[in-house]
Amino acid sequence: MVLFLLLGLQTSGYANQSSARILILGDSLSAAHNIPVDQGWAQLFSTNIRASFPQTSVVNASISGETTYGGLQRLPGLLAEHQTTHLIIELGGNDGLRGLGFEQSTENLRQMVQLAESQSITVLLIGVRMPPNFGAAYNNRFQQIFESTAAEFEIHYLARFLDGIAASDPALMQADGIHPTAIAQPLLAQKVETKMIQIFNH
């Protein structure tokens, strides 16, 4: 009887995980900038995660040039439209590149997380960094946007998304030094897939 109950709980948990509805809210890093969409990490992640959890759906609502403010404005409608259970936020890079206020970017992320959590949506925040030419001081302060938000809400966090890619191998980055090439996309997809499976099994 106990074994039956345990098996039932495991089956129920798997069913809940496998029917997850994942929304990706990002910028050009997630919108397959300058490469075919089907080679972008978001599409590769969708294919990979659904291989393990067939009933999972993934919607990529990323837009090149998107800021935290733009994401915040779009988020309520997207959550309602797609009945989201898991939200992946990959935003902030354009805020940093445009020199927008750290405090406002942080507040925008906070409001996105609060909105998701008010609807019992699990959040994964992806942290990014600025190119080295912005300087260590600016980059460290920029990094705090993600660190502080993740710590405040104790949400799932994938820090430094481009670690092991940017400044690692020239073949992994496009000429602008900001966007990964198609070769790098499977590596990014694997990072997110690994994190999402951890979330499912949490």
ZANU-439095 format. One record per residue (C-alpha): x, y negated, z; residue number from 1; chain. Coordinates in pm, whole numbers. Each point is the difference from the previous one (the first is absolute). Layout:
BEGIN
R       xx       yy       zz     k   c
R        X        Y        Z   NUM   A
...
***
This chain:
BEGIN
R       xx       yy       zz     k   c
R        0        0        0     1   A
R      281     -239       93     2   A
R      183       85     -322     3   A
R     -317      -67     -197     4   A
R      -41     -341      162     5   A
R      362      -89      -67     6   A
R      -32      100     -363     7   A
R     -317     -205      -24     8   A
R      173     -308      138     9   A
R      292       42     -239    10   A
R     -234       41     -294    11   A
R     -199     -305      105    12   A
R      317     -206       35    13   A
R      120      107     -343    14   A
R     -337      -90     -151    15   A
R       13     -348      151    16   A
R      354      -57     -124    17   A
R      -60      141     -345    18   A
R     -300     -226      -56    19   A
R      191     -316       88    20   A
R      -65     -310     -209    21   A
R      327     -191      -23    22   A
R       20     -362     -114    23   A
R      336     -147     -102    24   A
R       11     -378       32    25   A
R      329     -126     -138    26   A
R      187     -225     -237    27   A
R      224       68     -301    28   A
R      201      262      191    29   A
R     -317      210        5    30   A
R     -143     -118     -332    31   A
R      265      170     -217    32   A
R      165     -325     -107    33   A
R      159       30     -346    34   A
R      -43      380      -13    35   A
R     -289      225     -111    36   A
R     -271       16      265    37   A
R        8      378       10    38   A
R      368      -16       94    39   A
R      -54     -235      293    40   A
R       34      129      355    41   A
R     -370      -53       76    42   A
R     -112      229     -281    43   A
R      266      258       83    44   A
R     -103      -13      366    45   A
R     -364       48      -98    46   A
R       85      307     -206    47   A
R      222      147      269    48   A
R     -230      -55      297    49   A
R     -298      141     -188    50   A
R      200      313      -79    51   A
R       10       69      374    52   A
R     -340     -152       85    53   A
R     -216       41     -312    54   A
R     -300     -198      124    55   A
R      209     -308       76    56   A
R      -63     -308     -214    57   A
R      253     -278      -51    58   A
R      -87     -346     -130    59   A
R      287     -231      -90    60   A
R     -124     -358       31    61   A
R      347     -152      -30    62   A
R       54     -314     -208    63   A
R      329     -147     -115    64   A
R       61     -331      173    65   A
R     -236       76      287    66   A
R       65     -166      337    67   A
R     -123       87      347    68   A
R     -259     -276      -34    69   A
R     -132      139     -328    70   A
R      -11      349      144    71   A
R     -193     -121      303    72   A
R     -258     -170     -222    73   A
R      -54      314     -209    74   A
R        8      255      279    75   A
R     -358      -18      134    76   A
R     -150       67     -341    77   A
R      244      279      -78    78   A
R      -65      179      329    79   A
R     -374      -17      -57    80   A
R       20      109     -362    81   A
R      223      299       57    82   A
R     -116      111      347    83   A
R      365       13      104    84   A
R      127      230      276    85   A
R      373      -78      -36    86   A
R      153     -333     -101    87   A
R      357      -43     -126    88   A
R      114     -364       15    89   A
R      306      -90     -207    90   A
R       -7     -379       -2    91   A
R      222     -285      110    92   A
R      277        6     -258    93   A
R     -149     -282     -203    94   A
R      -54     -202      316    95   A
R      372       26       68    96   A
R      107      -74     -356    97   A
R     -216     -313       -3    98   A
R      115     -116      342    99   A
R     -347       13      153   100   A
R      -24      -40      377   101   A
R       99      303      207   102   A
R     -277      -71      250   103   A
R     -271      -13     -265   104   A
R      120      319     -165   105   A
R       -1      174      336   106   A
R     -350     -125       75   107   A
R     -126      120     -338   108   A
R      137      347       66   109   A
R     -148       -5      351   110   A
R     -344      -83     -137   111   A
R       22      278     -258   112   A
R       89      253      268   113   A
R     -273     -127      231   114   A
R     -258       23     -276   115   A
R      101      357      -82   116   A
R       10      112      362   117   A
R     -343     -153       65   118   A
R     -126      253     -255   119   A
R      204      289      146   120   A
R      229        0     -302   121   A
R      352      138       51   122   A
R      268     -247     -111   123   A
R      348       63     -141   124   A
R      206     -318      -27   125   A
R      294        1     -243   126   A
R      282     -239       76   127   A
R      217     -158     -268   128   A
R      308     -221        2   129   A
R      119     -302     -193   130   A
R      293       15     -247   131   A
R      339      -54      171   132   A
R       42     -346     -152   133   A
R     -269     -130      236   134   A
R      247       45      285   135   A
R        4      218      310   136   A
R     -175     -250      226   137   A
R     -296      -43     -235   138   A
R      -22      373      -65   139   A
R        7       87      369   140   A
R     -273     -253       76   141   A
R     -202      129     -296   142   A
R       34      356      127   143   A
R     -161     -106      327   144   A
R     -326      -59     -187   145   A
R      -38      374      -38   146   A
R      170      108      322   147   A
R     -219     -219      219   148   A
R     -323       98     -174   149   A
R       78      371       19   150   A
R       96      -27      367   151   A
R     -300     -211      101   152   A
R     -257      239     -143   153   A
R      205      320       35   154   A
R      -85       90     -358   155   A
R      189      238     -226   156   A
R      300     -175     -150   157   A
R      237       74     -286   158   A
R      287     -243       45   159   A
R      231     -124     -275   160   A
R     -175      163     -293   161   A
R      294      -50     -236   162   A
R      270      138      231   163   A
R      217      241     -197   164   A
R     -117     -158     -325   165   A
R       77     -373       -5   166   A
R      377      -64       -8   167   A
R       56      376      -14   168   A
R       11       98     -366   169   A
R      -34     -249     -289   170   A
R     -212      253     -189   171   A
R     -265      -21      272   172   A
R      -66     -374      -29   173   A
R     -119     -213     -290   174   A
R      208     -294     -121   175   A
R     -187     -244      225   176   A
R      142      174      308   177   A
R     -347       10      157   178   A
R     -197      277     -169   179   A
R      100      368       -7   180   A
R       29      179     -334   181   A
R     -206      299     -107   182   A
R      284      223      120   183   A
R      -50     -126      357   184   A
R     -377       42       11   185   A
R       -4      371      103   186   A
R      223      -91      296   187   A
R     -247     -267      112   188   A
R     -294      234      -53   189   A
R      169      264      214   190   A
R       52     -249      284   191   A
R     -369      -90        7   192   A
R     -116      360      -43   193   A
R      216      117      291   194   A
R     -138     -276      219   195   A
R     -360       69     -100   196   A
R       31      370       74   197   A
R      135      -94      344   198   A
R     -307     -220       47   199   A
R     -233      280     -108   200   A
R      165      234      248   201   A
R       11     -255      281   202   A
***
